Amino acid sequence: MTRGFARDPWQEMSQSRIESRKLLAADFGIFPINCKRFFHNTHYYVMCFEQQTEWGTIDHLMIADHKGKKINDHWQFLQRVKNEIMGEERLAIEIYPPSNDLIDQVNAYHLWVLPEGFKLPFGLNPGWAS
C-alpha cells in the first residue's frame, strides 16, 4: 500500500488485473494499454506510463477523478500526488502544448516526472537550475 491522502490511501493494482480495466472502461471508456503502474483510492485514479527520452526514463502520470470531475486547486493536488506516488524529491512538469498538438478527450491531468536528480536549466528558485 502506498501512502495516500489522510484516511484515503493509494492502492496499487497490477495493470493486468481485470478490475483496473473495468474501472477505467466504465468511468472513461479507455483501457490502460501501456500502463506500467495503476493507483487508485476512493476518489482518484493515477496511471503511470514510462517514456524513454534523451533525458532518461520519464514517468508520465495521468490523474483523474473517478467521476470525471474537474479537480479543484489542481496544482496543489498534483504536487501532492507526485510526492506520494513518485517521491518528494522528484521533479515533475505539466505541459501546455500548442493548440494544434492539444489532446483533450478526458477530464484528466498529466504530469511528466523526470529521472531522479534531474534539474531543469531554469526555474523560480536558483537552486533548481543545473
A tleap script that builds the chain and sets N, CA, C and O, in Angstrom:
source leaprc.protein.ff14SB
mol = sequence {
  NMET THR ARG GLY PHE ALA ARG ASP PRO TRP
  GLN GLU MET SER GLN SER ARG ILE GLU SER
  ARG LYS LEU LEU ALA ALA ASP PHE GLY ILE
  PHE PRO ILE ASN CYS LYS ARG PHE PHE HIE
  ASN THR HIE TYR TYR VAL MET CYS PHE GLU
  GLN GLN THR GLU TRP GLY THR ILE ASP HIE
  LEU MET ILE ALA ASP HIE LYS GLY LYS LYS
  ILE ASN ASP HIE TRP GLN PHE LEU GLN ARG
  VAL LYS ASN GLU ILE MET GLY GLU GLU ARG
  LEU ALA ILE GLU ILE TYR PRO PRO SER ASN
  ASP LEU ILE ASP GLN VAL ASN ALA TYR HIE
  LEU TRP VAL LEU PRO GLU GLY PHE LYS LEU
  PRO PHE GLY LEU ASN PRO GLY TRP ALA CSER
}
set mol.1.N position { 0.846 -1.175 0.000 }
set mol.1.CA position { 0.000 0.000 0.000 }
set mol.1.C position { 0.890 1.236 0.000 }
set mol.1.O position { 1.847 1.311 0.770 }
set mol.2.N position { 0.585 2.196 -0.849 }
set mol.2.CA position { 1.325 3.439 -0.933 }
set mol.2.C position { 0.646 4.483 -0.068 }
set mol.2.O position { -0.581 4.538 0.014 }
set mol.3.N position { 1.447 5.302 0.571 }
set mol.3.CA position { 0.909 6.386 1.403 }
set mol.3.C position { -0.053 7.212 0.555 }
set mol.3.O position { 0.187 7.401 -0.637 }
set mol.4.N position { -1.113 7.696 1.136 }
set mol.4.CA position { -2.093 8.463 0.379 }
set mol.4.C position { -2.670 9.595 1.189 }
set mol.4.O position { -2.197 9.876 2.290 }
set mol.5.N position { -3.668 10.238 0.670 }
set mol.5.CA position { -4.321 11.326 1.376 }
set mol.5.C position { -4.827 10.805 2.712 }
set mol.5.O position { -5.132 9.621 2.860 }
set mol.6.N position { -4.910 11.691 3.661 }
set mol.6.CA position { -5.341 11.302 5.001 }
set mol.6.C position { -6.592 10.423 4.925 }
set mol.6.O position { -7.594 10.806 4.321 }
set mol.7.N position { -6.522 9.270 5.528 }
set mol.7.CA position { -7.619 8.306 5.588 }
set mol.7.C position { -8.092 7.826 4.214 }
set mol.7.O position { -9.170 7.243 4.102 }
set mol.8.N position { -7.306 8.062 3.183 }
set mol.8.CA position { -7.687 7.630 1.836 }
set mol.8.C position { -6.431 7.159 1.097 }
set mol.8.O position { -5.998 7.802 0.141 }
set mol.9.N position { -5.847 6.045 1.533 }
set mol.9.CA position { -4.556 5.615 0.967 }
set mol.9.C position { -4.660 5.151 -0.484 }
set mol.9.O position { -5.699 4.663 -0.931 }
set mol.10.N position { -3.557 5.318 -1.199 }
set mol.10.CA position { -3.459 4.815 -2.563 }
set mol.10.C position { -3.300 3.305 -2.508 }
set mol.10.O position { -2.543 2.776 -1.694 }
set mol.11.N position { -4.008 2.632 -3.367 }
set mol.11.CA position { -3.861 1.198 -3.550 }
set mol.11.C position { -3.230 0.999 -4.915 }
set mol.11.O position { -3.700 1.568 -5.901 }
set mol.12.N position { -2.171 0.199 -4.989 }
set mol.12.CA position { -1.588 -0.089 -6.291 }
set mol.12.C position { -2.196 -1.378 -6.803 }
set mol.12.O position { -2.283 -2.373 -6.084 }
set mol.13.N position { -2.611 -1.345 -8.047 }
set mol.13.CA position { -3.228 -2.500 -8.669 }
set mol.13.C position { -2.437 -2.859 -9.912 }
set mol.13.O position { -2.062 -1.982 -10.691 }
set mol.14.N position { -2.189 -4.120 -10.095 }
set mol.14.CA position { -1.495 -4.581 -11.283 }
set mol.14.C position { -2.287 -4.187 -12.528 }
set mol.14.O position { -3.506 -4.349 -12.566 }
set mol.15.N position { -1.610 -3.681 -13.523 }
set mol.15.CA position { -2.270 -3.251 -14.762 }
set mol.15.C position { -3.010 -4.401 -15.418 }
set mol.15.O position { -4.030 -4.198 -16.076 }
set mol.16.N position { -2.503 -5.593 -15.239 }
set mol.16.CA position { -3.126 -6.731 -15.912 }
set mol.16.C position { -4.399 -7.203 -15.209 }
set mol.16.O position { -5.171 -7.974 -15.779 }
set mol.17.N position { -4.622 -6.748 -13.983 }
set mol.17.CA position { -5.821 -7.186 -13.267 }
set mol.17.C position { -7.074 -6.659 -13.946 }
set mol.17.O position { -7.143 -5.493 -14.334 }
set mol.18.N position { -8.027 -7.505 -14.078 }
set mol.18.CA position { -9.256 -7.162 -14.776 }
set mol.18.C position { -9.997 -6.022 -14.089 }
set mol.18.O position { -10.689 -5.258 -14.763 }
set mol.19.N position { -9.874 -5.880 -12.762 }
set mol.19.CA position { -10.582 -4.824 -12.048 }
set mol.19.C position { -10.158 -3.439 -12.527 }
set mol.19.O position { -11.001 -2.558 -12.699 }
set mol.20.N position { -8.853 -3.242 -12.745 }
set mol.20.CA position { -8.385 -1.921 -13.171 }
set mol.20.C position { -8.946 -1.577 -14.541 }
set mol.20.O position { -9.350 -0.440 -14.788 }
set mol.21.N position { -8.970 -2.541 -15.412 }
set mol.21.CA position { -9.519 -2.289 -16.740 }
set mol.21.C position { -11.022 -2.000 -16.678 }
set mol.21.O position { -11.519 -1.134 -17.397 }
set mol.22.N position { -11.735 -2.718 -15.826 }
set mol.22.CA position { -13.172 -2.490 -15.691 }
set mol.22.C position { -13.455 -1.094 -15.147 }
set mol.22.O position { -14.346 -0.399 -15.636 }
set mol.23.N position { -12.686 -0.682 -14.123 }
set mol.23.CA position { -12.887 0.647 -13.544 }
set mol.23.C position { -12.710 1.730 -14.595 }
set mol.23.O position { -13.553 2.618 -14.723 }
set mol.24.N position { -11.631 1.663 -15.337 }
set mol.24.CA position { -11.350 2.697 -16.328 }
set mol.24.C position { -12.311 2.636 -17.507 }
set mol.24.O position { -12.739 3.673 -18.013 }
set mol.25.N position { -12.648 1.449 -17.940 }
set mol.25.CA position { -13.576 1.323 -19.057 }
set mol.25.C position { -14.950 1.863 -18.677 }
set mol.25.O position { -15.597 2.549 -19.469 }
set mol.26.N position { -15.392 1.548 -17.460 }
set mol.26.CA position { -16.714 2.005 -17.020 }
set mol.26.C position { -16.755 3.523 -16.860 }
set mol.26.O position { -17.725 4.170 -17.257 }
set mol.27.N position { -15.700 4.085 -16.276 }
set mol.27.CA position { -15.707 5.520 -15.993 }
set mol.27.C position { -15.320 6.385 -17.185 }
set mol.27.O position { -15.893 7.458 -17.378 }
set mol.28.N position { -14.363 5.939 -17.982 }
set mol.28.CA position { -13.816 6.799 -19.035 }
set mol.28.C position { -13.902 6.207 -20.441 }
set mol.28.O position { -13.672 6.916 -21.420 }
set mol.29.N position { -14.228 4.922 -20.557 }
set mol.29.CA position { -14.242 4.301 -21.874 }
set mol.29.C position { -12.849 4.115 -22.446 }
set mol.29.O position { -12.680 4.061 -23.665 }
set mol.30.N position { -11.826 4.013 -21.561 }
set mol.30.CA position { -10.451 3.808 -22.025 }
set mol.30.C position { -9.843 2.612 -21.301 }
set mol.30.O position { -10.266 2.253 -20.202 }
set mol.31.N position { -8.855 2.011 -21.929 }
set mol.31.CA position { -8.113 0.911 -21.320 }
set mol.31.C position { -6.659 1.347 -21.184 }
set mol.31.O position { -6.099 1.927 -22.114 }
set mol.32.N position { -6.046 1.076 -20.044 }
set mol.32.CA position { -4.655 1.485 -19.817 }
set mol.32.C position { -3.674 0.531 -20.495 }
set mol.32.O position { -2.978 -0.226 -19.818 }
set mol.33.N position { -3.614 0.561 -21.808 }
set mol.33.CA position { -2.888 -0.441 -22.580 }
set mol.33.C position { -1.404 -0.534 -22.224 }
set mol.33.O position { -0.905 -1.635 -21.995 }
set mol.34.N position { -0.696 0.578 -22.172 }
set mol.34.CA position { 0.736 0.533 -21.867 }
set mol.34.C position { 1.043 1.016 -20.455 }
set mol.34.O position { 2.162 1.443 -20.171 }
set mol.35.N position { 0.072 0.949 -19.591 }
set mol.35.CA position { 0.222 1.414 -18.217 }
set mol.35.C position { 1.162 0.475 -17.459 }
set mol.35.O position { 0.977 -0.742 -17.466 }
set mol.36.N position { 2.173 1.057 -16.803 }
set mol.36.CA position { 3.127 0.258 -16.028 }
set mol.36.C position { 2.686 0.092 -14.580 }
set mol.36.O position { 2.917 -0.954 -13.973 }
set mol.37.N position { 2.051 1.120 -14.025 }
set mol.37.CA position { 1.562 1.071 -12.656 }
set mol.37.C position { 0.208 1.774 -12.618 }
set mol.37.O position { -0.026 2.733 -13.354 }
set mol.38.N position { -0.677 1.288 -11.755 }
set mol.38.CA position { -2.018 1.839 -11.653 }
set mol.38.C position { -2.348 1.995 -10.176 }
set mol.38.O position { -2.294 1.023 -9.423 }
set mol.39.N position { -2.690 3.212 -9.756 }
set mol.39.CA position { -3.046 3.507 -8.375 }
set mol.39.C position { -4.478 4.024 -8.341 }
set mol.39.O position { -4.951 4.629 -9.303 }
set mol.40.N position { -5.156 3.784 -7.241 }
set mol.40.CA position { -6.477 4.365 -7.059 }
set mol.40.C position { -6.746 4.489 -5.576 }
set mol.40.O position { -6.162 3.778 -4.758 }
set mol.41.N position { -7.640 5.404 -5.244 }
set mol.41.CA position { -8.193 5.473 -3.902 }
set mol.41.C position { -9.685 5.689 -4.082 }
set mol.41.O position { -10.203 5.444 -5.171 }
set mol.42.N position { -10.382 6.130 -3.076 }
set mol.42.CA position { -11.835 6.228 -3.206 }
set mol.42.C position { -12.283 7.361 -4.127 }
set mol.42.O position { -13.459 7.427 -4.482 }
set mol.43.N position { -11.372 8.253 -4.523 }
set mol.43.CA position { -11.753 9.390 -5.357 }
set mol.43.C position { -11.019 9.509 -6.691 }
set mol.43.O position { -11.561 10.089 -7.631 }
set mol.44.N position { -9.795 8.972 -6.798 }
set mol.44.CA position { -8.945 9.257 -7.963 }
set mol.44.C position { -8.266 8.015 -8.514 }
set mol.44.O position { -8.081 7.015 -7.820 }
set mol.45.N position { -7.900 8.113 -9.793 }
set mol.45.CA position { -7.061 7.133 -10.469 }
set mol.45.C position { -5.747 7.807 -10.827 }
set mol.45.O position { -5.721 9.000 -11.129 }
set mol.46.N position { -4.669 7.059 -10.796 }
set mol.46.CA position { -3.383 7.528 -11.318 }
set mol.46.C position { -2.790 6.383 -12.125 }
set mol.46.O position { -2.508 5.310 -11.593 }
set mol.47.N position { -2.606 6.628 -13.409 }
set mol.47.CA position { -1.949 5.656 -14.276 }
set mol.47.C position { -0.542 6.150 -14.560 }
set mol.47.O position { -0.337 7.332 -14.836 }
set mol.48.N position { 0.421 5.253 -14.494 }
set mol.48.CA position { 1.816 5.614 -14.724 }
set mol.48.C position { 2.313 4.891 -15.968 }
set mol.48.O position { 2.294 3.663 -16.046 }
set mol.49.N position { 2.755 5.677 -16.931 }
set mol.49.CA position { 3.329 5.169 -18.172 }
set mol.49.C position { 4.803 5.558 -18.200 }
set mol.49.O position { 5.158 6.623 -17.694 }
set mol.50.N position { 5.657 4.743 -18.767 }
set mol.50.CA position { 7.066 5.089 -18.898 }
set mol.50.C position { 7.350 5.527 -20.321 }
set mol.50.O position { 6.841 4.945 -21.279 }
set mol.51.N position { 8.173 6.568 -20.449 }
set mol.51.CA position { 8.596 7.043 -21.767 }
set mol.51.C position { 10.114 7.144 -21.770 }
set mol.51.O position { 10.705 7.753 -20.879 }
set mol.52.N position { 10.737 6.548 -22.768 }
set mol.52.CA position { 12.193 6.647 -22.928 }
set mol.52.C position { 12.490 7.919 -23.701 }
set mol.52.O position { 11.940 8.133 -24.781 }
set mol.53.N position { 13.350 8.759 -23.158 }
set mol.53.CA position { 13.700 10.026 -23.797 }
set mol.53.C position { 15.210 10.222 -23.745 }
set mol.53.O position { 15.924 9.432 -23.128 }
set mol.54.N position { 15.688 11.273 -24.391 }
set mol.54.CA position { 17.120 11.590 -24.335 }
set mol.54.C position { 17.537 11.992 -22.920 }
set mol.54.O position { 18.730 12.016 -22.614 }
set mol.55.N position { 16.575 12.306 -22.057 }
set mol.55.CA position { 16.868 12.651 -20.661 }
set mol.55.C position { 16.849 11.429 -19.753 }
set mol.55.O position { 17.176 11.538 -18.572 }
set mol.56.N position { 16.476 10.280 -20.278 }
set mol.56.CA position { 16.327 9.062 -19.493 }
set mol.56.C position { 14.863 8.656 -19.455 }
set mol.56.O position { 14.051 9.164 -20.229 }
set mol.57.N position { 14.531 7.750 -18.566 }
set mol.57.CA position { 13.158 7.273 -18.438 }
set mol.57.C position { 12.326 8.290 -17.668 }
set mol.57.O position { 12.670 8.678 -16.552 }
set mol.58.N position { 11.236 8.710 -18.278 }
set mol.58.CA position { 10.316 9.662 -17.667 }
set mol.58.C position { 9.020 8.932 -17.348 }
set mol.58.O position { 8.508 8.170 -18.168 }
set mol.59.N position { 8.494 9.168 -16.157 }
set mol.59.CA position { 7.216 8.588 -15.743 }
set mol.59.C position { 6.112 9.577 -16.058 }
set mol.59.O position { 6.083 10.683 -15.518 }
set mol.60.N position { 5.205 9.175 -16.932 }
set mol.60.CA position { 4.060 10.012 -17.312 }
set mol.60.C position { 2.876 9.582 -16.452 }
set mol.60.O position { 2.404 8.450 -16.552 }
set mol.61.N position { 2.402 10.495 -15.606 }
set mol.61.CA position { 1.253 10.217 -14.753 }
set mol.61.C position { 0.000 10.828 -15.354 }
set mol.61.O position { -0.026 12.012 -15.688 }
set mol.62.N position { -1.030 10.017 -15.489 }
set mol.62.CA position { -2.347 10.501 -15.914 }
set mol.62.C position { -3.249 10.387 -14.697 }
set mol.62.O position { -3.442 9.294 -14.164 }
set mol.63.N position { -3.804 11.514 -14.254 }
set mol.63.CA position { -4.537 11.587 -12.997 }
set mol.63.C position { -5.966 12.035 -13.279 }
set mol.63.O position { -6.190 13.025 -13.976 }
set mol.64.N position { -6.927 11.300 -12.733 }
set mol.64.CA position { -8.325 11.647 -12.984 }
set mol.64.C position { -9.181 11.337 -11.773 }
set mol.64.O position { -8.873 10.445 -10.983 }
set mol.65.N position { -10.254 12.083 -11.644 }
set mol.65.CA position { -11.280 11.852 -10.641 }
set mol.65.C position { -12.122 10.665 -11.102 }
set mol.65.O position { -12.379 10.523 -12.298 }
set mol.66.N position { -12.554 9.813 -10.176 }
set mol.66.CA position { -13.389 8.648 -10.521 }
set mol.66.C position { -14.627 9.035 -11.313 }
set mol.66.O position { -15.052 8.300 -12.204 }
set mol.67.N position { -15.206 10.184 -10.993 }
set mol.67.CA position { -16.452 10.591 -11.634 }
set mol.67.C position { -16.216 11.516 -12.814 }
set mol.67.O position { -17.169 12.063 -13.370 }
set mol.68.N position { -14.952 11.702 -13.210 }
set mol.68.CA position { -14.640 12.563 -14.342 }
set mol.68.C position { -14.763 14.043 -14.043 }
set mol.68.O position { -14.803 14.861 -14.962 }
set mol.69.N position { -14.823 14.397 -12.762 }
set mol.69.CA position { -14.964 15.800 -12.380 }
set mol.69.C position { -13.642 16.546 -12.492 }
set mol.69.O position { -12.565 15.952 -12.450 }
set mol.70.N position { -13.751 17.854 -12.634 }
set mol.70.CA position { -12.589 18.731 -12.595 }
set mol.70.C position { -11.997 18.669 -11.189 }
set mol.70.O position { -12.731 18.566 -10.206 }
set mol.71.N position { -10.675 18.731 -11.096 }
set mol.71.CA position { -10.008 18.715 -9.798 }
set mol.71.C position { -9.738 20.156 -9.384 }
set mol.71.O position { -8.995 20.873 -10.053 }
set mol.72.N position { -10.346 20.574 -8.276 }
set mol.72.CA position { -10.131 21.932 -7.770 }
set mol.72.C position { -8.729 22.060 -7.191 }
set mol.72.O position { -8.153 21.084 -6.711 }
set mol.73.N position { -8.181 23.283 -7.242 }
set mol.73.CA position { -6.828 23.537 -6.734 }
set mol.73.C position { -5.865 22.500 -7.295 }
set mol.73.O position { -5.096 21.887 -6.554 }
set mol.74.N position { -5.914 22.311 -8.607 }
set mol.74.CA position { -5.201 21.181 -9.193 }
set mol.74.C position { -3.694 21.244 -9.011 }
set mol.74.O position { -3.063 20.189 -8.958 }
set mol.75.N position { -3.077 22.421 -8.912 }
set mol.75.CA position { -1.622 22.464 -8.734 }
set mol.75.C position { -1.229 21.822 -7.409 }
set mol.75.O position { -0.339 20.972 -7.373 }
set mol.76.N position { -1.885 22.219 -6.322 }
set mol.76.CA position { -1.575 21.648 -5.017 }
set mol.76.C position { -1.879 20.151 -4.993 }
set mol.76.O position { -1.138 19.365 -4.402 }
set mol.77.N position { -2.968 19.775 -5.636 }
set mol.77.CA position { -3.353 18.368 -5.692 }
set mol.77.C position { -2.312 17.552 -6.448 }
set mol.77.O position { -1.879 16.504 -5.969 }
set mol.78.N position { -1.905 18.025 -7.630 }
set mol.78.CA position { -0.927 17.279 -8.425 }
set mol.78.C position { 0.427 17.188 -7.720 }
set mol.78.O position { 1.105 16.164 -7.802 }
set mol.79.N position { 0.818 18.257 -7.031 }
set mol.79.CA position { 2.064 18.222 -6.250 }
set mol.79.C position { 1.981 17.125 -5.189 }
set mol.79.O position { 2.944 16.389 -4.973 }
set mol.80.N position { 0.860 17.023 -4.548 }
set mol.80.CA position { 0.684 16.016 -3.506 }
set mol.80.C position { 0.700 14.599 -4.090 }
set mol.80.O position { 1.316 13.699 -3.519 }
set mol.81.N position { 0.026 14.404 -5.223 }
set mol.81.CA position { 0.029 13.094 -5.883 }
set mol.81.C position { 1.455 12.719 -6.279 }
set mol.81.O position { 1.895 11.596 -6.036 }
set mol.82.N position { 2.176 13.664 -6.891 }
set mol.82.CA position { 3.572 13.408 -7.284 }
set mol.82.C position { 4.401 13.003 -6.082 }
set mol.82.O position { 5.150 12.029 -6.145 }
set mol.83.N position { 4.276 13.736 -4.989 }
set mol.83.CA position { 5.053 13.428 -3.786 }
set mol.83.C position { 4.722 12.050 -3.222 }
set mol.83.O position { 5.618 11.300 -2.837 }
set mol.84.N position { 3.441 11.723 -3.174 }
set mol.84.CA position { 3.012 10.474 -2.557 }
set mol.84.C position { 3.325 9.248 -3.404 }
set mol.84.O position { 3.616 8.182 -2.861 }
set mol.85.N position { 3.272 9.380 -4.703 }
set mol.85.CA position { 3.474 8.216 -5.566 }
set mol.85.C position { 4.908 8.117 -6.089 }
set mol.85.O position { 5.466 7.022 -6.164 }
set mol.86.N position { 5.505 9.252 -6.450 }
set mol.86.CA position { 6.845 9.214 -7.060 }
set mol.86.C position { 7.962 9.668 -6.119 }
set mol.86.O position { 9.132 9.367 -6.355 }
set mol.87.N position { 7.607 10.386 -5.061 }
set mol.87.CA position { 8.613 10.841 -4.107 }
set mol.87.C position { 8.737 12.351 -4.086 }
set mol.87.O position { 8.569 13.018 -5.107 }
set mol.88.N position { 9.031 12.878 -2.912 }
set mol.88.CA position { 9.094 14.321 -2.723 }
set mol.88.C position { 10.258 14.989 -3.444 }
set mol.88.O position { 10.182 16.181 -3.744 }
set mol.89.N position { 11.316 14.269 -3.726 }
set mol.89.CA position { 12.499 14.884 -4.343 }
set mol.89.C position { 12.525 14.777 -5.863 }
set mol.89.O position { 13.488 15.214 -6.491 }
set mol.90.N position { 11.493 14.208 -6.460 }
set mol.90.CA position { 11.434 14.106 -7.918 }
set mol.90.C position { 10.840 15.381 -8.493 }
set mol.90.O position { 9.948 15.981 -7.893 }
set mol.91.N position { 11.330 15.793 -9.645 }
set mol.91.CA position { 10.862 16.967 -10.371 }
set mol.91.C position { 9.846 16.524 -11.409 }
set mol.91.O position { 10.084 15.563 -12.140 }
set mol.92.N position { 8.707 17.222 -11.480 }
set mol.92.CA position { 7.685 16.912 -12.475 }
set mol.92.C position { 7.299 18.184 -13.204 }
set mol.92.O position { 7.413 19.284 -12.663 }
set mol.93.N position { 6.840 18.021 -14.441 }
set mol.93.CA position { 6.381 19.158 -15.222 }
set mol.93.C position { 4.983 18.867 -15.768 }
set mol.93.O position { 4.617 17.718 -16.013 }
set mol.94.N position { 4.219 19.939 -15.951 }
set mol.94.CA position { 2.906 19.883 -16.593 }
set mol.94.C position { 3.065 20.664 -17.886 }
set mol.94.O position { 3.694 21.723 -17.894 }
set mol.95.N position { 2.511 20.163 -18.972 }
set mol.95.CA position { 2.742 20.759 -20.289 }
set mol.95.C position { 1.473 21.418 -20.815 }
set mol.95.O position { 0.380 20.861 -20.711 }
set mol.96.N position { 1.632 22.595 -21.375 }
set mol.96.CA position { 0.560 23.303 -22.070 }
set mol.96.C position { 0.993 23.421 -23.524 }
set mol.96.O position { 1.736 24.338 -23.874 }
set mol.97.N position { 0.537 22.498 -24.381 }
set mol.97.CA position { 1.054 22.407 -25.756 }
set mol.97.C position { 0.483 23.468 -26.691 }
set mol.97.O position { -0.489 24.147 -26.362 }
set mol.98.N position { 1.110 23.599 -27.871 }
set mol.98.CA position { 0.498 24.435 -28.911 }
set mol.98.C position { -0.887 23.860 -29.249 }
set mol.98.O position { -1.105 22.654 -29.133 }
set mol.99.N position { -1.789 24.702 -29.656 }
set mol.99.CA position { -3.173 24.275 -29.914 }
set mol.99.C position { -3.274 23.121 -30.896 }
set mol.99.O position { -4.128 22.249 -30.733 }
set mol.100.N position { -2.417 23.096 -31.916 }
set mol.100.CA position { -2.519 22.015 -32.906 }
set mol.100.C position { -2.030 20.667 -32.364 }
set mol.100.O position { -2.244 19.641 -33.011 }
set mol.101.N position { -1.381 20.642 -31.196 }
set mol.101.CA position { -0.951 19.391 -30.566 }
set mol.101.C position { -1.843 18.999 -29.385 }
set mol.101.O position { -1.593 17.988 -28.730 }
set mol.102.N position { -2.872 19.789 -29.113 }
set mol.102.CA position { -3.717 19.573 -27.943 }
set mol.102.C position { -4.584 18.326 -28.108 }
set mol.102.O position { -5.221 18.123 -29.141 }
set mol.103.N position { -4.593 17.503 -27.070 }
set mol.103.CA position { -5.492 16.351 -26.980 }
set mol.103.C position { -6.249 16.535 -25.679 }
set mol.103.O position { -5.640 16.545 -24.609 }
set mol.104.N position { -7.566 16.682 -25.748 }
set mol.104.CA position { -8.352 16.969 -24.557 }
set mol.104.C position { -9.639 16.164 -24.606 }
set mol.104.O position { -10.731 16.728 -24.674 }
set mol.105.N position { -9.507 14.833 -24.571 }
set mol.105.CA position { -10.662 13.959 -24.701 }
set mol.105.C position { -11.265 13.549 -23.358 }
set mol.105.O position { -12.443 13.196 -23.288 }
set mol.106.N position { -10.459 13.594 -22.291 }
set mol.106.CA position { -10.876 13.124 -20.978 }
set mol.106.C position { -10.521 14.195 -19.961 }
set mol.106.O position { -9.491 14.854 -20.099 }
set mol.107.N position { -11.347 14.380 -18.950 }
set mol.107.CA position { -11.036 15.345 -17.903 }
set mol.107.C position { -9.972 14.728 -16.995 }
set mol.107.O position { -10.273 14.232 -15.908 }
set mol.108.N position { -8.725 14.768 -17.462 }
set mol.108.CA position { -7.600 14.185 -16.730 }
set mol.108.C position { -6.439 15.171 -16.755 }
set mol.108.O position { -6.370 16.055 -17.608 }
set mol.109.N position { -5.544 14.999 -15.813 }
set mol.109.CA position { -4.361 15.852 -15.705 }
set mol.109.C position { -3.137 14.988 -15.932 }
set mol.109.O position { -3.136 13.799 -15.614 }
set mol.110.N position { -2.100 15.588 -16.482 }
set mol.110.CA position { -0.892 14.844 -16.825 }
set mol.110.C position { 0.330 15.503 -16.208 }
set mol.110.O position { 0.489 16.722 -16.262 }
set mol.111.N position { 1.180 14.689 -15.626 }
set mol.111.CA position { 2.480 15.129 -15.126 }
set mol.111.C position { 3.535 14.228 -15.732 }
set mol.111.O position { 3.323 13.026 -15.889 }
set mol.112.N position { 4.677 14.815 -16.074 }
set mol.112.CA position { 5.819 14.052 -16.530 }
set mol.112.C position { 6.874 14.176 -15.442 }
set mol.112.O position { 7.403 15.260 -15.196 }
set mol.113.N position { 7.175 13.054 -14.791 }
set mol.113.CA position { 8.105 13.034 -13.671 }
set mol.113.C position { 9.476 12.649 -14.212 }
set mol.113.O position { 9.666 11.565 -14.763 }
set mol.114.N position { 10.412 13.555 -14.043 }
set mol.114.CA position { 11.751 13.395 -14.607 }
set mol.114.C position { 12.592 12.452 -13.759 }
set mol.114.O position { 12.273 12.210 -12.594 }
set mol.115.N position { 13.682 11.908 -14.346 }
set mol.115.CA position { 14.518 10.963 -13.596 }
set mol.115.C position { 15.041 11.577 -12.294 }
set mol.115.O position { 15.202 12.792 -12.180 }
set mol.116.N position { 15.298 10.707 -11.325 }
set mol.116.CA position { 15.819 11.162 -10.032 }
set mol.116.C position { 17.063 12.019 -10.239 }
set mol.116.O position { 17.956 11.659 -11.005 }
set mol.117.N position { 17.111 13.167 -9.541 }
set mol.117.CA position { 18.266 14.056 -9.617 }
set mol.117.C position { 18.262 15.003 -10.804 }
set mol.117.O position { 19.131 15.871 -10.894 }
set mol.118.N position { 17.298 14.859 -11.729 }
set mol.118.CA position { 17.246 15.716 -12.915 }
set mol.118.C position { 16.922 17.146 -12.508 }
set mol.118.O position { 16.081 17.378 -11.640 }
set mol.119.N position { 17.597 18.102 -13.141 }
set mol.119.CA position { 17.333 19.518 -12.891 }
set mol.119.C position { 17.097 20.215 -14.226 }
set mol.119.O position { 17.810 19.964 -15.198 }
set mol.120.N position { 16.104 21.084 -14.269 }
set mol.120.CA position { 15.842 21.901 -15.448 }
set mol.120.C position { 16.851 23.046 -15.481 }
set mol.120.O position { 17.377 23.429 -14.436 }
set mol.121.N position { 17.129 23.593 -16.650 }
set mol.121.CA position { 18.075 24.714 -16.736 }
set mol.121.C position { 17.437 26.062 -16.396 }
set mol.121.O position { 18.036 27.107 -16.652 }
set mol.122.N position { 16.238 26.052 -15.825 }
set mol.122.CA position { 15.537 27.273 -15.436 }
set mol.122.C position { 14.631 26.942 -14.267 }
set mol.122.O position { 14.424 25.769 -13.955 }
set mol.123.N position { 14.088 27.960 -13.619 }
set mol.123.CA position { 13.147 27.755 -12.537 }
set mol.123.C position { 13.015 28.998 -11.683 }
set mol.123.O position { 13.800 29.938 -11.815 }
set mol.124.N position { 12.019 29.005 -10.804 }
set mol.124.CA position { 11.796 30.127 -9.917 }
set mol.124.C position { 12.870 30.237 -8.845 }
set mol.124.O position { 13.276 31.337 -8.467 }
set mol.125.N position { 13.319 29.106 -8.369 }
set mol.125.CA position { 14.326 29.045 -7.333 }
set mol.125.C position { 15.680 28.789 -8.004 }
set mol.125.O position { 15.809 27.796 -8.721 }
set mol.126.N position { 16.697 29.643 -7.804 }
set mol.126.CA position { 18.001 29.427 -8.448 }
set mol.126.C position { 18.580 28.041 -8.175 }
set mol.126.O position { 19.374 27.546 -8.976 }
set mol.127.N position { 18.206 27.407 -7.075 }
set mol.127.CA position { 18.697 26.063 -6.766 }
set mol.127.C position { 18.170 24.989 -7.703 }
set mol.127.O position { 18.726 23.891 -7.756 }
set mol.128.N position { 17.099 25.287 -8.449 }
set mol.128.CA position { 16.546 24.296 -9.386 }
set mol.128.C position { 17.446 24.090 -10.586 }
set mol.128.O position { 17.594 22.970 -11.075 }
set mol.129.N position { 18.050 25.172 -11.063 }
set mol.129.CA position { 18.812 25.096 -12.316 }
set mol.129.C position { 20.116 24.354 -12.118 }
set mol.129.O position { 20.744 24.445 -11.063 }
set mol.130.N position { 20.519 23.616 -13.146 }
set mol.130.CA position { 21.782 22.884 -13.064 }
set mol.130.C position { 22.928 23.786 -13.499 }
set mol.130.O position { 24.082 23.359 -13.503 }
savepdb mol mol.pdb
quit
